[in-house]
Amino acid sequence: MKKITPFANEADSVGLGDLTIENRTDQVSVYGSLDLTRDKQGLKNARALKGLLDKVVRVLEADKKLPDKLPPPKAPSRVKNPFQ
Amino acid sequence: MTVLLGRFSLAVVLTLAPAFASAAETACPQHFVGRAAPDLANAKLAPQTRELCYSEFALLHSGVTRTPLWSAEHLTRAQIDTARALDREGTFHPDPNLPRRERTELTDYARSGFDRGHVAPSGDMPNRQAQQESFSLANIIPQNPDNNRDLWSDIEAAVRTLARREGEVYVVTGPIFQGEDLQQLNERVLVPTHVFKAIYVPRRQQAGAYVAPNAPGDTWKAVSIAELEQLTGIDVFPALSSEIKTTAMALPDPDPPRRKPRARRQVEEMPLRERMPAE
């Protein structure tokens, strides 16, 4: 799995089994499903997932100004439908 | 038309012939049914549109919405088998082939609460180059996270399974913009109200489209290609006969076998407003 630096950019996207991991500056999204099978592939995947989560924890722990909760996303504006 | 072989070739050639005159010009006809790119029946969609040709898909980008209006692919069994063996890996990026004033930047999506939803799915791409091309923001819409990660992901998977089973499928995917006004991200990117995925199965000579709200939930609707044109203002398969376009095929159910179904519902009624193409 390609290494990513959590929260560093809005660009990285990697897969781990059927999990998708997306790097954003305000969150790291992890979604989909993954079977950690009792074999060498399962061990490899477990290490990759643990490596990612360890990095997320390190970045969050190191943030001295970590808020209790992020403010909600910017509300989209409303515009007239140009195709009507 | 030498690419069309087999027992359906004569019928297909005959039904395709009249449509060529009106088909949109394209630099990469290999991605389209009968080598004909989708037609914009609603002329209001046309300003600031540019076709971008990539190795495994083509798209029409709109500088008005700063999204694609459609992305088109020709999926084959061999491509899907190769794609399934390839891990997801990509980097979202502004499209270098678009003028800055028309394209989205990564910052447009930052802290928006929306996923960057692929229109031509990364999961269809059989090699690193094609996969990276699919991460161009020209191939991305602001998509509700629940829709992107669940129902829509399963519709994409169902179409891949269909392509494997039937040997090949033509796919055109895109956003629908309905209603008097629309949401806009960062005062630049229009948020679709719905998403569609139209498919044509050459072996069956049948076509139809999935339509789902760009919102949380599990409901989707099957429509014919002709009905889809009323919703989008786009004729996604100009080369098909009107008989094929007006008959909605039975679409594969997107319920995956891998987990407990979430009571997915194909609905007969969905609050979609039809609109006649503008003259």
Chai-1 contact restraints between the chains, C-beta under 6 A:
chainA,res_idxA,chainB,res_idxB,connection_type,confidence,min_distance_angstrom,max_distance_angstrom,comment,restraint_id
A,K2,B,E89,contact,1.0,0.0,6.0,A-B,restraint_1
A,E10,B,L106,contact,1.0,0.0,6.0,A-B,restraint_2
A,E10,B,A110,contact,1.0,0.0,6.0,A-B,restraint_3
A,A11,B,T91,contact,1.0,0.0,6.0,A-B,restraint_4
A,A11,B,F92,contact,1.0,0.0,6.0,A-B,restraint_5
A,S13,B,G90,contact,1.0,0.0,6.0,A-B,restraint_6
A,V14,B,E89,contact,1.0,0.0,6.0,A-B,restraint_7
A,G15,B,D87,contact,1.0,0.0,6.0,A-B,restraint_8
A,G15,B,R88,contact,1.0,0.0,6.0,A-B,restraint_9
A,T25,B,A110,contact,1.0,0.0,6.0,A-B,restraint_10
A,D26,B,R111,contact,1.0,0.0,6.0,A-B,restraint_11
A,Y31,B,R149,contact,1.0,0.0,6.0,A-B,restraint_12
A,P73,B,R111,contact,1.0,0.0,6.0,A-B,restraint_13
A,P73,B,S112,contact,1.0,0.0,6.0,A-B,restraint_14
A,P73,B,G113,contact,1.0,0.0,6.0,A-B,restraint_15
A,K74,B,R111,contact,1.0,0.0,6.0,A-B,restraint_16
A,P76,B,Q183,contact,1.0,0.0,6.0,A-B,restraint_17
A,P76,B,Q184,contact,1.0,0.0,6.0,A-B,restraint_18
A,P76,B,L185,contact,1.0,0.0,6.0,A-B,restraint_19
A,S77,B,Q184,contact,1.0,0.0,6.0,A-B,restraint_20
A,S77,B,E187,contact,1.0,0.0,6.0,A-B,restraint_21
A,R78,B,D181,contact,1.0,0.0,6.0,A-B,restraint_22
A,V79,B,L182,contact,1.0,0.0,6.0,A-B,restraint_23
A,V79,B,Q184,contact,1.0,0.0,6.0,A-B,restraint_24
A,K80,B,D181,contact,1.0,0.0,6.0,A-B,restraint_25
A,N81,B,F177,contact,1.0,0.0,6.0,A-B,restraint_26
A,N81,B,G179,contact,1.0,0.0,6.0,A-B,restraint_27
A,N81,B,E180,contact,1.0,0.0,6.0,A-B,restraint_28
A,N81,B,D181,contact,1.0,0.0,6.0,A-B,restraint_29
A,N81,B,L182,contact,1.0,0.0,6.0,A-B,restraint_30
A,P82,B,V64,contact,1.0,0.0,6.0,A-B,restraint_31
A,F83,B,K44,contact,1.0,0.0,6.0,A-B,restraint_32
A,F83,B,L45,contact,1.0,0.0,6.0,A-B,restraint_33
A,F83,B,F177,contact,1.0,0.0,6.0,A-B,restraint_34
